[in-house]
Amino acid sequence: MAPHAAAGDGAAASSSVSANNALFLIGFGMFLTVAVLPALLAAVVKLLALLVMLVLLAAATNPSDHSFAAWVSSQENIRLKENPSVSQWFSAVVKTAMSIVRNESLVWQSYNVIVFTVVHVEAVNRYAFGCFGSWRWADSNGYLSDLCTAPWIVRFSRGGVASSIERYVDGGSHPHIAPRSINGSPTAARRRHHHGSTAPSSVPSALADVLDATGLRGVVNSARAPTPLDRSDRELRAQAIQFKIRKEWKDAAQYFLDAAAAALSTLSKTSYRLEAAWCILEDSDTYPNKKHQLIKLVEDVCEELSSSGFFDEASRAIAELALRLKRKFPNDCQREAFAKDIALLFVRAKNIAEAGGNTRSAVENGLRAAAVYVEAGLWALAEECFETAGDLQCANGNAILANEAFGNAVLCRIGQLDLVGAEEMMIKHAGLLDDSSGNPSDMDVLLASVLKAYGKWSPQILETACKRYDSTRRLAPWQRRCLDNLRDSMINSDLR
């Protein structure tokens, strides 16, 4: 019995110790909850608040694609700075030759991750990391390089957005000649004759790698002090872009002109000079006269392009001048004299395109000239432009578009209150058009109703015809003004 009693006492003592330990742990836990937990929670909340503020600040200052273009164009050499080996030296030579022939533009893929942005410059296979409003090359840090090449960044940004330095060179909504796109695209430049060759416009930056690899860089640099004419057109163009981004138009124009002097090909030269002209225009506060440097510069460019057989490029250049003047000085273009100047530029662009055999561009510029004339109420000049556009479309086999242009010409004659002449024009146009369907268009129905209203001297018939046309196709403001002239004449006077 004694051994059994001793065992029972030991078990009781063990259970008593366990109960005491449990009570101690419970008490200690309650003490921690009361004394430490509030301070710990406050620290966690402050840390989370700080992280949220940092995230919001990073998102607000996440650098844009425009800032990367400005940053990368200011870099002296965007290629990796490595100790050149024989294979790298040979690769640099090959890349130099390829760049001279292809004249590749600087393009990149941008991946926006809200709080930071990663940019991959494919031409040099380098990644740039942008955060808190600044940029740096990712290969300067191993962890940063691993982050930029992580697959989840591409997935998060849905493949990224392609961009290039050309996007910030053009700076307008209307396309114009750019040296890189012209040399890089086989269809961009339509030359009418084939003699002569286009020389490379500049020496690419890979040549610097060759000089570094062979040890000739110092010899070349010490031979003479650099001047604007010693620099390549790409370097001068990059400097011009910097001034253009900062809207320092005079300096940008001068550097573009220096780039034109350094370029070798005709298209590159004229492209840089056009860029200089647009910078001069941005710096102008008043409408330029015919002797202004801007007008003379664009005219010289168009003359050079036309004489070299680049009719499409010459036509686009003179048309872009008209569009930019119209957009820059909208109030001046409402005046008759300025409207004639703008329209004559479009007419000149039409004539150049027609000389180059580009009927579509000729019609487009002819209609642009007509639109300027009708805005100023110059109905006779607008009528001539519409009729010329109709003749071009008719000769090209576009009967529907020709009929529409002819109809607008008739409306311009109606705006001059010459209804007899308008009827004669309709008969002449009907003989020019070969409409096998025989179904009159909405414009034909409108014009017939207008002549009927004139014959019966009925403003009601005229108003009904306008409403019927508006139910299918909306009358343009200038078209309504033409018909309003006729209606007012019917109401206020007797022309019969």
Summary of the structure (lengths in Angstrom):
residues: 496
radius of gyration: 36.7
end to end distance: 146.3
largest distance: 146.3
contacts: 1466
relative contact order: 0.05
helix: 69%
strand: 5%
